[in-house]
Amino acid sequence: MLAEWIELSLEGTVPTKRTGCVAGGRFLIHAPGILELVPDTLGSDAHACVLSAGIHGNETAPIELLGSCLARFEARLLTLGAPVLVILGNLESIRRGERYVETNLNRLFRRELDEEGMEPERARELMSAVDGFFARHAQLPRLHYDLHTAIRDSRYPRFVVEPYAETTTRPEQWTWLAAANIQAVLHQHRHSWTFSHYSKHYHHAQAFTLELGRALPFGHNDLAALAPMGRLLEDLIAGRKPARAPATQMAFFRVAHELMRESESFRLCFADDTPNFTEFPPGTRLAEDDKVGPFIVDENALSVVFPNAHVELGARAALLATRVEPPN
């Protein structure tokens, strides 16, 4: 059943069997694209884990990675030892192979959301699912890995974004991510209303957005490069302590500025295929906008992350970051 769950979710088919057994526990299908795994016995290092993918529909590698983990249950190669909420985010955009349908789902995760439409309704459904899951497992530490791929190449193909919130990231998270072959960390500088930010801000969870390579169609992903991340996910699902590696093997950055698209005239002053984490020296003109004027790098070099000149008006067109020391 679990091996078919992703396919059924994308087909829009409601399975006749919405609950059943897995090795070490049971599964519950709450809604299309929302699956909960409930263990019979908690492992020694169990967390209440939210594992989400497909918040952007053209980012397929994380969906395939989660599918591989679920298939290992069917083969009895993995035993459940922690409660896990598995989420496929934007089902219609996944079906279309597009980033979103009407608006970017990963900017809508705030409880005051009053917008209408397919993506806002899905955001409310996913927020409710996370609220209920963490409430059911309130005795456990909370963790949310929101799995993505980037729309462009990167100097660090596998990197993690740490959402801004008052909750402090525990040191072992950096060692887990380093062992999972994550190459860089980007600390956010303000509230961003992404899915991982929702869990960190409202539920005080350890939460991250993970960028696992470049966005490619189904069947074109190099899952071998993601094998260490797959092992981390399996350790979390089994409720056991993940492998560790020195955090210092990752590069750390902190957001210093955001470029916003404020008018139709907005443009980025560098090539469309510029990789993430490309560094620009002082004096470089990075953007022009008739409403707010140009943006020019001042005395400190800046690295560009997530540049996209074609976002909606008022949306973020790029993050600009500076290199920082790894946490102690």
Backbone bond lengths (Angstrom), bond angles and torsions (degrees), N, CA, C in turn:
res aa  C-N    CA-C-N  psi(-1)  N-CA   C-N-CA  omega(-1)  CA-C   N-CA-C  phi
1 M - - - 1.460 - - 1.530 110.94 -
2 L 1.353 117.03 -45.63 1.460 119.43 -177.37 1.518 111.77 -63.65
3 A 1.335 116.22 -36.04 1.459 119.28 179.74 1.522 111.31 -63.24
4 E 1.338 117.18 -24.98 1.467 121.83 -178.84 1.530 112.79 -94.64
5 W 1.333 117.44 -9.55 1.461 120.26 -170.45 1.515 112.36 -61.65
6 I 1.321 118.20 -44.19 1.464 120.28 -179.51 1.525 110.19 -62.72
7 E 1.327 116.92 -46.89 1.469 120.65 -179.07 1.527 110.82 -61.65
8 L 1.336 117.20 -43.67 1.455 120.28 179.57 1.531 111.04 -64.18
9 S 1.339 116.59 -39.15 1.461 120.19 179.60 1.524 110.78 -61.99
10 L 1.335 116.33 -42.24 1.454 120.05 -178.15 1.521 111.78 -73.62
11 E 1.329 116.92 -26.91 1.462 120.23 176.13 1.525 111.93 -77.78
12 G 1.327 116.20 -13.52 1.462 119.74 -176.39 1.514 112.31 76.70
13 T 1.332 116.93 19.73 1.462 122.24 -178.57 1.520 110.20 -89.72
14 V 1.313 117.09 129.28 1.460 121.86 175.85 1.523 107.92 -85.47
15 P 1.339 118.71 115.05 1.460 119.77 -177.90 1.521 111.53 -65.78
16 T 1.310 115.96 145.25 1.467 119.92 178.10 1.521 111.02 -70.26
17 K 1.329 116.22 -27.91 1.459 121.46 179.48 1.521 108.61 -109.47
18 R 1.337 117.22 110.17 1.465 120.93 -174.92 1.514 112.81 -104.45
19 T 1.326 117.22 1.44 1.450 121.75 174.53 1.515 108.53 -146.83
20 G 1.324 115.96 154.35 1.450 120.05 -178.79 1.512 110.72 179.29
21 C 1.332 116.04 -175.51 1.452 122.22 -175.00 1.525 111.48 -99.23
22 V 1.319 115.20 146.55 1.459 123.24 168.24 1.517 106.59 -129.64
23 A 1.310 116.76 171.14 1.463 120.24 178.84 1.526 109.22 -63.70
24 G 1.318 116.63 113.01 1.455 121.52 178.51 1.506 115.30 90.93
25 G 1.330 118.51 7.08 1.456 118.59 -179.58 1.513 112.81 173.54
26 R 1.332 115.54 -147.67 1.458 120.26 -178.04 1.518 109.23 -143.89
27 F 1.336 116.20 162.80 1.460 121.33 176.00 1.519 109.89 -116.51
28 L 1.345 115.16 152.06 1.460 123.15 176.31 1.526 107.84 -134.03
29 I 1.316 118.05 125.32 1.460 121.96 174.16 1.524 107.67 -95.60
30 H 1.323 116.53 107.81 1.457 121.40 -175.55 1.528 112.18 -80.49
31 A 1.325 116.37 -37.66 1.463 122.18 -174.95 1.527 106.57 -166.06
32 P 1.341 118.51 169.57 1.458 119.20 176.23 1.526 111.52 -53.43
33 G 1.320 115.77 124.68 1.453 120.90 177.87 1.512 115.14 75.59
34 I 1.334 118.64 13.59 1.467 122.00 -179.80 1.530 108.14 -131.59
35 L 1.320 115.82 110.23 1.464 123.45 -173.70 1.519 109.22 -126.43
36 E 1.329 117.71 132.16 1.457 121.46 176.66 1.516 110.13 -115.30
37 L 1.331 115.58 136.32 1.459 123.11 174.75 1.518 107.96 -109.85
38 V 1.330 117.48 126.02 1.460 122.65 -175.06 1.524 108.37 -120.47
39 P 1.343 117.92 117.75 1.471 119.72 -176.14 1.529 112.65 -79.02
40 D 1.322 115.37 152.71 1.464 119.86 170.97 1.522 110.52 -73.58
41 T 1.339 116.32 -38.65 1.460 122.48 -178.42 1.518 108.98 -135.53
42 L 1.321 117.05 135.54 1.453 120.51 179.72 1.518 111.03 -77.12
43 G 1.327 116.00 137.97 1.445 120.79 173.79 1.522 111.36 -71.55
44 S 1.328 115.17 171.44 1.465 121.05 -173.69 1.521 113.12 -66.57
45 D 1.324 118.57 -22.12 1.472 121.65 -177.34 1.534 109.46 -130.23
46 A 1.329 116.40 40.44 1.464 120.73 -173.63 1.512 112.00 -70.28
47 H 1.341 115.06 138.05 1.456 124.21 170.28 1.530 108.20 -120.20
48 A 1.326 117.23 157.65 1.463 121.36 166.96 1.524 106.47 -83.51
49 C 1.333 116.29 107.18 1.469 121.94 -168.01 1.523 111.88 -107.90
50 V 1.317 116.19 127.55 1.458 122.33 167.46 1.524 107.10 -103.32
51 L 1.333 116.60 122.35 1.458 122.63 176.88 1.523 107.02 -119.33
52 S 1.323 117.06 111.78 1.466 121.03 -175.92 1.516 110.70 -120.59
53 A 1.317 115.00 150.47 1.467 122.57 177.85 1.521 107.61 -151.54
54 G 1.336 115.98 165.49 1.452 119.82 176.06 1.514 114.28 72.58
55 I 1.326 118.40 19.66 1.468 119.99 172.54 1.530 108.79 -62.31
56 H 1.330 116.23 -33.84 1.467 122.76 166.37 1.526 107.86 -109.02
57 G 1.318 116.89 127.48 1.454 120.97 -167.89 1.507 116.25 -71.07
58 N 1.323 118.72 -17.72 1.467 120.49 -178.91 1.526 112.30 -93.94
59 E 1.328 117.77 8.49 1.465 121.80 -177.38 1.525 108.48 -105.24
60 T 1.326 115.94 91.34 1.464 121.27 -164.75 1.519 114.93 -95.37
61 A 1.334 119.09 -25.71 1.466 120.42 -175.53 1.529 112.04 -57.03
62 P 1.349 119.66 -43.89 1.463 118.18 178.64 1.527 113.43 -63.02
63 I 1.326 117.48 -32.70 1.462 119.91 177.33 1.522 109.96 -65.66
64 E 1.324 116.48 -43.52 1.461 120.17 177.40 1.527 111.06 -64.42
65 L 1.337 117.20 -37.18 1.464 121.33 179.38 1.526 110.49 -64.72
66 L 1.331 117.59 -45.45 1.459 119.95 176.94 1.527 111.28 -65.42
67 G 1.331 116.27 -37.30 1.464 119.49 176.76 1.511 112.03 -60.50
68 S 1.332 116.47 -38.16 1.464 120.36 177.86 1.521 111.28 -64.53
69 C 1.342 116.60 -40.65 1.466 119.86 177.66 1.522 111.13 -63.43
70 L 1.328 117.70 -43.23 1.464 120.75 179.97 1.525 111.21 -66.05
71 A 1.324 116.40 -36.37 1.469 119.52 178.67 1.525 111.40 -63.37
72 R 1.325 117.27 -30.28 1.468 120.00 179.31 1.530 111.32 -68.63
73 F 1.327 117.75 -25.96 1.461 119.51 171.35 1.521 110.60 -64.14
74 E 1.322 116.22 -45.23 1.463 120.28 -179.20 1.525 110.81 -60.29
75 A 1.346 115.67 -34.29 1.462 120.30 -179.35 1.526 112.52 -86.76
76 R 1.323 117.35 2.35 1.458 122.83 -179.03 1.524 112.30 60.22
77 L 1.331 116.51 31.46 1.455 122.17 177.23 1.525 111.92 -96.73
78 L 1.318 116.86 -4.11 1.454 122.48 -178.14 1.524 108.31 -142.07
79 T 1.329 115.97 133.36 1.457 121.87 -179.22 1.523 109.36 -114.20
80 L 1.302 116.17 132.36 1.458 121.91 -176.58 1.525 110.71 -71.34
81 G 1.341 116.09 132.20 1.456 120.78 177.95 1.510 112.78 -137.98
82 A 1.344 117.43 9.43 1.463 121.80 179.82 1.519 108.69 -152.48
83 P 1.328 117.86 149.13 1.469 119.31 173.68 1.526 109.68 -71.15
84 V 1.326 115.71 134.66 1.457 121.30 -175.96 1.524 108.95 -135.66
85 L 1.321 116.20 131.38 1.463 122.10 172.31 1.519 107.13 -106.48
86 V 1.329 117.07 114.62 1.462 123.01 -179.37 1.522 107.97 -102.18
87 I 1.335 115.67 126.75 1.463 120.24 -173.69 1.518 110.47 -127.44
88 L 1.330 115.80 130.70 1.461 122.70 164.29 1.519 106.35 -101.86
89 G 1.341 117.07 117.63 1.449 120.44 -165.52 1.512 116.14 -73.89
90 N 1.302 116.89 -77.69 1.462 121.90 -172.20 1.525 109.23 -101.11
91 L 1.331 116.44 86.10 1.469 120.85 -170.75 1.523 112.26 -60.79
92 E 1.321 117.56 -42.74 1.464 119.24 -177.67 1.524 111.14 -66.74
93 S 1.317 118.00 -38.80 1.466 118.61 178.98 1.523 111.37 -70.97
94 I 1.339 117.79 -30.49 1.476 120.00 174.17 1.524 109.46 -64.06
95 R 1.327 116.81 -43.73 1.470 120.00 178.86 1.521 111.15 -59.58
96 R 1.323 116.80 -38.35 1.469 121.05 -178.07 1.529 112.62 -82.63
97 G 1.337 117.06 -15.75 1.452 119.96 -174.83 1.515 112.88 70.10
98 E 1.344 116.16 30.04 1.463 121.83 -177.91 1.521 109.81 -119.09
99 R 1.329 115.88 156.14 1.465 121.02 -176.90 1.525 111.10 -60.13
100 Y 1.308 117.33 -45.30 1.457 121.80 175.05 1.522 108.20 -155.06
101 V 1.338 115.98 172.06 1.458 121.21 -178.40 1.527 109.98 -96.60
102 E 1.325 117.18 -58.39 1.462 121.45 -178.62 1.521 112.70 -114.16
103 T 1.322 116.91 -37.87 1.467 120.86 -178.48 1.517 108.55 -155.06
104 N 1.324 116.02 160.60 1.457 122.52 -175.43 1.528 110.83 -69.79
105 L 1.324 116.45 109.24 1.458 121.38 -178.68 1.524 111.60 -58.22
106 N 1.326 117.54 -33.22 1.466 120.37 -173.68 1.529 113.33 -81.58
107 R 1.310 117.11 24.22 1.462 122.32 170.77 1.526 111.01 -127.16
108 L 1.340 116.97 12.46 1.464 121.21 -169.79 1.521 114.37 -114.71
109 F 1.321 118.85 5.79 1.464 120.06 -171.13 1.533 111.11 -90.49
110 R 1.323 114.15 75.74 1.455 122.08 175.14 1.525 108.02 -141.12
111 R 1.295 116.19 143.38 1.462 120.50 -173.19 1.519 112.83 -70.19
112 E 1.335 117.55 -19.23 1.458 120.33 179.21 1.524 112.01 -87.45
113 L 1.316 118.02 8.82 1.459 122.09 -176.86 1.529 110.48 -56.81
114 D 1.344 116.30 125.50 1.462 120.29 178.69 1.523 112.28 -124.59
115 E 1.313 117.60 9.78 1.458 121.30 179.86 1.533 109.94 -75.67
116 E 1.329 115.35 157.65 1.456 121.87 178.29 1.519 109.47 -116.10
117 G 1.329 115.69 159.01 1.448 120.62 179.73 1.521 110.37 128.94
118 M 1.346 115.57 174.72 1.452 120.63 -175.38 1.523 112.46 -61.58
119 E 1.342 117.18 -49.78 1.459 119.34 -177.76 1.528 113.34 -68.32
120 P 1.345 120.03 -42.21 1.470 117.87 174.11 1.529 113.35 -59.91
121 E 1.326 117.13 -38.73 1.466 119.27 178.03 1.525 110.82 -64.26
122 R 1.334 116.80 -39.42 1.462 119.93 178.18 1.529 110.37 -67.08
123 A 1.325 117.57 -38.58 1.464 119.83 177.60 1.523 110.45 -59.84
124 R 1.334 117.32 -43.90 1.464 119.81 179.06 1.523 111.30 -63.88
125 E 1.317 117.56 -39.31 1.463 120.72 178.84 1.530 110.73 -64.47
126 L 1.332 117.02 -42.04 1.464 119.73 -178.99 1.526 111.43 -70.71
127 M 1.334 117.87 -39.16 1.462 119.68 176.18 1.524 110.84 -60.59
128 S 1.325 117.12 -42.09 1.455 120.95 178.89 1.530 110.98 -63.88
129 A 1.329 116.69 -39.51 1.463 120.55 179.13 1.526 111.22 -63.58
130 V 1.325 117.06 -42.21 1.459 121.02 178.63 1.527 110.38 -66.92
131 D 1.339 117.22 -42.90 1.463 120.80 178.13 1.533 110.51 -56.31
132 G 1.321 116.03 -48.89 1.459 120.06 -178.33 1.520 112.60 -64.88
133 F 1.321 116.41 -40.32 1.465 120.80 -178.89 1.523 111.01 -63.37
134 F 1.327 117.46 -50.14 1.458 119.23 -178.79 1.530 111.16 -66.19
135 A 1.332 118.28 -31.56 1.467 120.70 176.88 1.525 110.77 -67.13
136 R 1.338 117.72 -38.56 1.468 120.97 -179.56 1.522 112.06 -68.67
137 H 1.322 117.49 -23.56 1.468 120.79 -175.47 1.524 109.85 -125.46
138 A 1.338 114.96 45.63 1.465 120.97 -172.47 1.520 113.37 -66.95
139 Q 1.339 117.39 -16.70 1.461 119.50 -178.07 1.521 112.93 -80.36
140 L 1.326 117.57 -8.90 1.466 121.65 -174.85 1.522 111.41 -106.07
141 P 1.347 117.08 152.22 1.469 119.08 171.36 1.520 110.21 -62.87
142 R 1.330 116.24 146.09 1.465 121.74 -171.81 1.527 110.33 -103.68
143 L 1.321 115.19 140.30 1.462 121.40 -177.26 1.520 109.10 -144.14
144 H 1.333 117.03 137.81 1.462 121.96 176.82 1.518 108.97 -137.99
145 Y 1.331 116.68 117.63 1.453 123.13 171.15 1.528 107.53 -109.15
146 D 1.324 116.07 112.96 1.471 121.81 176.69 1.529 107.31 -98.87
147 L 1.324 116.52 112.19 1.465 122.56 -168.61 1.530 110.89 -95.44
148 H 1.327 115.62 127.47 1.463 123.03 -177.44 1.526 109.85 -134.47
149 T 1.329 115.54 174.22 1.461 123.26 161.27 1.523 107.34 -132.97
150 A 1.334 116.05 154.02 1.463 120.96 -175.99 1.527 110.58 -88.43
151 I 1.327 116.69 158.16 1.465 120.59 -177.83 1.519 112.20 -84.96
152 R 1.355 117.87 -0.33 1.465 120.49 -178.55 1.529 109.38 -143.79
153 D 1.325 115.21 169.74 1.454 121.15 174.76 1.526 109.72 -65.91
154 S 1.330 115.73 167.59 1.450 120.50 -177.30 1.517 110.01 -150.81
155 R 1.331 115.79 145.87 1.456 119.74 171.74 1.520 110.33 -61.62
156 Y 1.319 116.67 -26.37 1.468 123.37 175.51 1.529 106.18 -125.47
157 P 1.344 118.23 93.12 1.469 119.67 -173.72 1.527 114.45 -59.24
158 R 1.336 117.06 -29.83 1.463 120.22 -179.43 1.536 107.78 -118.35
159 F 1.331 115.01 110.67 1.457 118.84 -179.19 1.521 109.97 -141.12
160 V 1.325 114.97 165.75 1.453 121.02 -175.88 1.514 109.19 -125.84
161 V 1.326 115.49 140.78 1.461 122.06 174.88 1.523 107.97 -104.83
162 E 1.331 115.74 122.86 1.464 121.50 176.37 1.525 108.34 -91.97
163 P 1.341 118.98 114.41 1.465 120.24 -179.75 1.527 111.56 -63.85
164 Y 1.305 115.18 152.98 1.464 121.38 175.05 1.524 108.87 -80.05
165 A 1.323 116.15 129.50 1.459 122.24 174.21 1.516 107.60 -172.14
166 E 1.340 116.50 168.81 1.457 120.58 -178.98 1.524 111.90 -71.37
167 T 1.318 118.13 -25.07 1.460 121.02 -179.50 1.523 110.60 -66.40
168 T 1.316 116.32 128.48 1.459 122.09 -179.04 1.519 110.42 -82.75
169 T 1.323 116.40 137.27 1.466 120.52 175.76 1.517 109.25 -73.64
170 R 1.323 116.70 128.81 1.458 121.01 179.88 1.526 110.18 -72.81
171 P 1.329 117.92 142.21 1.471 121.33 -174.69 1.524 114.10 -56.84
172 E 1.350 117.52 -33.97 1.468 117.43 -177.78 1.524 112.73 -64.56
173 Q 1.352 117.86 -23.81 1.452 119.00 178.64 1.521 111.13 -60.44
174 W 1.325 117.03 -41.50 1.467 119.23 179.23 1.524 110.92 -63.67
175 T 1.315 117.22 -37.04 1.468 119.01 -179.39 1.526 111.09 -72.13
176 W 1.324 117.30 -35.43 1.465 119.95 175.64 1.531 110.36 -63.26
177 L 1.321 115.64 -46.01 1.463 119.73 -176.93 1.524 111.40 -67.90
178 A 1.334 117.23 -36.99 1.465 119.90 176.33 1.522 110.40 -61.98
179 A 1.339 117.32 -42.26 1.460 120.62 178.63 1.522 111.99 -66.88
180 A 1.335 116.92 -25.19 1.467 121.89 177.70 1.523 112.25 -83.61
181 N 1.326 116.08 10.16 1.473 122.60 175.42 1.520 112.86 71.34
182 I 1.334 116.66 27.75 1.460 120.62 168.49 1.526 107.92 -74.90
183 Q 1.324 116.57 136.45 1.462 120.71 -170.69 1.523 114.16 -103.53
184 A 1.326 118.24 -21.04 1.462 120.59 -177.11 1.524 109.85 -152.45
185 V 1.332 114.09 159.01 1.465 122.98 179.66 1.519 107.99 -129.52
186 L 1.334 115.69 135.15 1.461 121.64 175.62 1.519 108.71 -119.37
187 H 1.345 116.74 114.03 1.459 121.91 177.61 1.528 108.88 -83.36
188 Q 1.334 116.34 122.67 1.458 119.61 175.18 1.524 110.45 -72.07
189 H 1.334 116.49 155.95 1.460 121.98 -174.23 1.520 113.31 -110.51
190 R 1.337 117.56 -7.75 1.462 119.99 178.48 1.525 109.13 -161.21
191 H 1.328 116.11 170.02 1.459 120.72 -179.74 1.532 109.78 -59.77
192 S 1.341 115.83 137.46 1.464 119.59 -174.29 1.525 113.53 -127.09
193 W 1.348 119.56 -10.68 1.464 124.91 174.16 1.530 112.90 63.06
194 T 1.329 115.63 30.65 1.458 120.91 170.69 1.524 109.00 -82.54
195 F 1.344 116.34 173.06 1.464 120.18 -177.70 1.534 110.74 -66.29
196 S 1.332 117.41 -43.63 1.458 118.50 179.25 1.536 110.69 -66.17
197 H 1.331 116.87 -36.70 1.459 120.19 176.93 1.527 110.53 -60.94
198 Y 1.330 117.62 -37.26 1.464 120.74 179.18 1.522 110.66 -55.94
199 S 1.339 116.83 -48.85 1.463 120.16 -177.28 1.518 111.84 -67.77
200 K 1.318 117.09 -35.55 1.466 120.01 179.73 1.526 111.55 -74.11
201 H 1.319 116.41 -43.01 1.468 121.15 -175.33 1.525 112.24 -72.84
202 Y 1.324 117.45 -46.91 1.464 121.15 -174.52 1.522 113.54 -91.01
203 H 1.343 117.70 -27.45 1.464 120.52 -175.26 1.521 113.40 -117.43
204 H 1.320 117.69 2.74 1.466 122.39 177.96 1.530 111.69 55.71
205 A 1.311 115.73 34.86 1.460 121.42 178.69 1.526 110.62 -83.26
206 Q 1.313 115.95 156.39 1.453 120.78 163.03 1.535 105.13 -72.83
207 A 1.321 117.81 118.97 1.462 119.60 -170.66 1.516 110.44 -146.67
208 F 1.342 115.33 142.20 1.457 121.59 -175.05 1.527 109.89 -149.68
209 T 1.329 115.33 149.52 1.455 121.96 165.67 1.525 107.06 -97.64
210 L 1.321 116.99 121.51 1.461 121.56 -177.58 1.520 109.53 -107.14
211 E 1.318 116.22 124.54 1.462 122.91 176.93 1.526 107.97 -100.55
212 L 1.331 116.08 112.96 1.464 121.74 -169.75 1.521 110.76 -111.50
213 G 1.333 116.62 61.19 1.454 120.47 179.55 1.512 111.74 95.74
214 R 1.330 114.95 -159.16 1.463 121.14 -174.32 1.529 110.75 -102.65
215 A 1.331 115.65 146.73 1.462 121.65 179.96 1.532 110.65 -67.07
216 L 1.337 115.76 123.68 1.460 122.97 179.93 1.523 108.68 -138.23
217 P 1.337 118.07 160.70 1.469 120.05 178.57 1.531 111.10 -67.67
218 F 1.320 115.12 162.18 1.464 120.61 175.15 1.530 109.81 -53.28
219 G 1.334 116.12 138.58 1.457 121.45 177.30 1.510 114.30 87.57
220 H 1.344 118.01 -5.55 1.470 120.84 -178.12 1.532 111.87 -112.79
221 N 1.310 117.90 12.43 1.464 121.11 -176.29 1.523 111.38 -93.48
222 D 1.322 115.53 144.00 1.460 122.31 175.93 1.522 108.26 -90.20
223 L 1.331 116.73 86.92 1.458 119.82 -178.09 1.516 112.23 -72.05
224 A 1.335 118.03 -18.16 1.468 120.03 177.11 1.521 110.34 -60.88
225 A 1.335 117.18 -37.53 1.459 120.65 179.16 1.524 111.68 -67.52
226 L 1.331 116.99 -19.65 1.458 121.57 -178.93 1.523 112.65 -100.25
227 A 1.335 117.14 7.95 1.467 120.14 -178.84 1.529 112.45 -57.53
228 P 1.353 120.54 -42.41 1.474 118.42 177.01 1.529 112.78 -61.83
229 M 1.332 117.91 -37.10 1.458 120.07 176.20 1.526 110.07 -66.91
230 G 1.320 117.23 -38.82 1.453 120.43 176.01 1.523 111.93 -59.29
231 R 1.333 116.95 -39.07 1.463 119.82 178.42 1.522 111.14 -66.80
232 L 1.339 117.55 -37.51 1.460 119.99 176.16 1.522 110.61 -62.46
233 L 1.333 117.60 -45.40 1.465 120.27 179.12 1.519 111.19 -61.19
234 E 1.319 117.16 -40.81 1.465 120.22 180.00 1.525 111.07 -67.07
235 D 1.333 117.55 -37.40 1.460 119.57 176.15 1.527 110.59 -61.99
236 L 1.324 116.96 -42.01 1.459 120.21 178.96 1.521 111.31 -65.02
237 I 1.323 116.39 -42.49 1.465 120.22 179.65 1.529 110.78 -64.03
238 A 1.329 116.42 -36.35 1.463 120.82 -179.78 1.525 112.46 -80.29
239 G 1.325 118.14 -9.21 1.452 120.80 179.73 1.510 113.64 73.80
240 R 1.321 117.00 26.75 1.463 120.50 179.86 1.531 110.36 -112.86
241 K 1.312 115.74 163.43 1.456 121.12 -176.31 1.529 109.68 -71.61
242 P 1.344 118.20 125.86 1.456 120.75 -179.65 1.531 112.43 -71.97
243 A 1.337 114.96 162.75 1.458 121.26 173.98 1.525 109.43 -64.11
244 R 1.350 115.51 156.98 1.458 121.02 -179.20 1.529 110.23 -128.82
245 A 1.325 115.04 154.42 1.462 122.62 173.93 1.520 107.02 -148.43
246 P 1.331 118.67 159.30 1.468 119.97 -178.38 1.521 111.86 -61.31
247 A 1.332 116.23 131.43 1.461 120.56 178.29 1.514 111.48 -62.59
248 T 1.323 117.29 -24.34 1.457 121.28 -176.90 1.525 113.41 -67.20
249 Q 1.327 117.70 -10.68 1.464 118.44 176.80 1.538 111.54 -79.35
250 M 1.344 117.41 -5.95 1.457 122.05 175.13 1.527 109.75 -100.15
251 A 1.339 116.35 150.40 1.468 121.74 172.47 1.526 108.44 -88.86
252 F 1.333 116.93 138.37 1.459 121.67 -177.52 1.529 109.94 -115.23
253 F 1.340 114.76 135.66 1.458 122.17 179.46 1.523 109.35 -132.43
254 R 1.327 116.27 155.80 1.462 121.51 174.49 1.529 108.71 -129.51
255 V 1.335 116.73 135.58 1.461 120.97 178.62 1.521 109.58 -64.96
256 A 1.334 115.32 129.39 1.461 121.23 177.76 1.525 112.27 -107.65
257 H 1.335 117.23 -31.55 1.470 121.89 -178.20 1.525 109.02 -148.21
258 E 1.321 115.28 158.48 1.458 122.83 169.55 1.519 108.63 -120.70
259 L 1.321 115.86 138.24 1.459 120.63 170.50 1.523 107.60 -97.27
260 M 1.330 116.87 125.08 1.450 121.91 -178.48 1.530 109.80 -111.27
261 R 1.327 117.03 141.98 1.467 121.76 175.39 1.523 107.63 -87.52
262 E 1.327 115.77 100.89 1.453 120.77 -174.74 1.526 113.48 -97.44
263 S 1.333 118.26 -15.50 1.465 120.24 -179.62 1.520 109.50 -148.65
264 E 1.331 115.20 167.73 1.464 120.59 179.17 1.529 111.74 -64.24
265 S 1.316 116.92 -21.46 1.463 120.52 -177.90 1.529 112.98 -80.69
266 F 1.317 117.39 -6.12 1.468 120.24 -175.07 1.525 111.30 -57.31
267 R 1.330 114.97 138.03 1.464 119.98 172.86 1.518 109.70 -150.88
268 L 1.321 115.72 150.25 1.453 122.49 173.47 1.522 108.63 -90.95
269 C 1.312 117.01 140.25 1.467 121.70 -173.27 1.524 111.95 -96.77
270 F 1.318 116.00 36.41 1.466 120.78 174.89 1.524 108.03 -147.42
271 A 1.306 116.51 166.78 1.460 121.86 -172.33 1.523 111.85 -61.90
272 D 1.333 115.27 146.68 1.461 120.97 -179.36 1.529 112.70 -61.44
273 D 1.334 117.11 -27.03 1.460 120.35 -177.34 1.534 112.81 -96.19
274 T 1.329 117.55 18.48 1.456 120.91 177.66 1.531 109.85 -62.36
275 P 1.342 118.65 125.52 1.472 120.16 -177.72 1.524 112.75 -68.26
276 N 1.323 116.08 152.96 1.450 121.20 170.78 1.526 110.38 -57.06
277 F 1.332 116.00 144.73 1.464 125.28 179.16 1.532 112.69 71.89
278 T 1.332 118.10 15.67 1.463 119.93 169.02 1.525 108.67 -66.88
279 E 1.334 116.20 131.92 1.466 120.87 -176.63 1.527 111.11 -97.04
280 F 1.332 115.61 137.44 1.465 122.13 178.74 1.527 109.10 -118.01
281 P 1.336 117.26 133.25 1.467 120.80 -176.88 1.520 111.90 -77.97
282 P 1.342 116.61 166.99 1.474 120.84 175.99 1.524 111.59 -54.88
283 G 1.329 115.12 141.81 1.453 121.32 179.52 1.515 114.76 92.90
284 T 1.345 117.79 -7.66 1.468 120.75 -179.49 1.525 110.64 -76.87
285 R 1.323 116.52 131.02 1.470 121.68 173.68 1.524 107.67 -83.16
286 L 1.333 116.61 118.52 1.462 120.98 -175.41 1.519 113.52 -101.41
287 A 1.328 117.91 -27.91 1.465 119.53 -176.41 1.521 110.04 -154.11
288 E 1.344 114.51 155.17 1.464 121.71 174.67 1.512 108.84 -133.41
289 D 1.310 116.21 141.01 1.463 122.13 -179.84 1.525 107.23 -153.80
290 D 1.333 116.47 124.80 1.471 119.78 -177.12 1.524 112.42 -60.97
291 K 1.319 117.73 -26.43 1.458 120.83 -176.21 1.525 111.70 -79.39
292 V 1.334 117.68 -41.86 1.471 120.27 -174.12 1.522 112.76 -115.20
293 G 1.333 117.63 -5.17 1.453 120.09 179.74 1.514 112.89 86.96
294 P 1.328 117.31 -174.37 1.461 120.92 -176.77 1.530 111.77 -80.37
295 F 1.328 114.92 159.20 1.468 120.43 170.30 1.514 107.58 -114.36
296 I 1.334 116.06 123.88 1.463 122.48 -178.09 1.521 108.07 -123.41
297 V 1.315 116.73 132.21 1.460 121.60 179.43 1.528 109.11 -61.55
298 D 1.338 115.42 131.34 1.464 118.10 -179.30 1.528 110.82 -87.66
299 E 1.325 119.31 -136.62 1.462 120.05 -169.63 1.517 114.13 -76.13
300 N 1.352 119.29 -13.83 1.457 122.32 -178.91 1.527 110.68 -112.66
301 A 1.327 116.25 131.76 1.464 121.01 177.37 1.524 110.32 -58.47
302 L 1.337 116.85 148.18 1.455 122.99 -179.14 1.520 110.13 -129.41
303 S 1.337 116.03 142.33 1.463 122.23 176.04 1.521 108.80 -105.33
304 V 1.316 116.97 135.22 1.457 121.80 -176.77 1.524 110.21 -92.74
305 V 1.335 115.91 136.81 1.463 122.39 178.83 1.524 108.26 -135.16
306 F 1.324 116.51 138.27 1.469 124.04 179.59 1.527 113.41 57.72
307 P 1.334 119.92 42.26 1.466 118.53 177.35 1.521 111.48 -69.65
308 N 1.314 116.07 133.12 1.460 121.52 178.64 1.526 108.02 -159.13
309 A 1.322 116.71 101.14 1.464 121.20 -176.24 1.520 113.13 -72.87
310 H 1.340 117.95 -9.96 1.466 121.20 -171.68 1.520 112.59 -103.93
311 V 1.323 117.63 22.12 1.461 120.03 176.34 1.522 110.12 -71.55
312 E 1.326 115.53 170.48 1.462 120.68 177.83 1.532 110.08 -65.07
313 L 1.332 116.53 155.11 1.461 120.51 176.03 1.532 110.13 -58.48
314 G 1.318 115.12 135.90 1.453 120.42 -178.23 1.506 114.58 85.12
315 A 1.335 117.02 -1.58 1.463 121.14 -178.57 1.526 110.53 -97.83
316 R 1.323 114.40 164.22 1.457 120.92 -179.85 1.522 110.74 -73.09
317 A 1.331 116.42 129.93 1.464 121.68 179.49 1.517 112.65 -102.35
318 A 1.322 118.44 -15.25 1.469 121.70 176.99 1.518 109.32 -174.44
319 L 1.321 115.08 151.37 1.452 122.17 167.67 1.522 108.37 -103.23
320 L 1.326 116.45 144.32 1.456 122.41 177.62 1.524 107.48 -121.69
321 A 1.334 116.39 124.60 1.458 120.84 -169.64 1.520 112.04 -127.66
322 T 1.325 115.06 156.54 1.453 122.50 174.70 1.525 109.71 -116.40
323 R 1.315 116.51 150.07 1.469 121.40 178.29 1.528 109.44 -72.53
324 V 1.341 116.75 137.38 1.468 121.94 179.28 1.526 108.97 -132.29
325 E 1.323 115.90 167.43 1.451 121.79 179.47 1.534 110.13 -75.02
326 P 1.337 117.28 147.99 1.469 119.01 174.31 1.524 110.94 -62.15
327 P 1.328 118.17 151.71 1.477 120.45 178.19 1.515 110.01 -66.24
328 N 1.328 116.42 153.43 1.466 120.83 178.55 1.526 110.67 -68.54
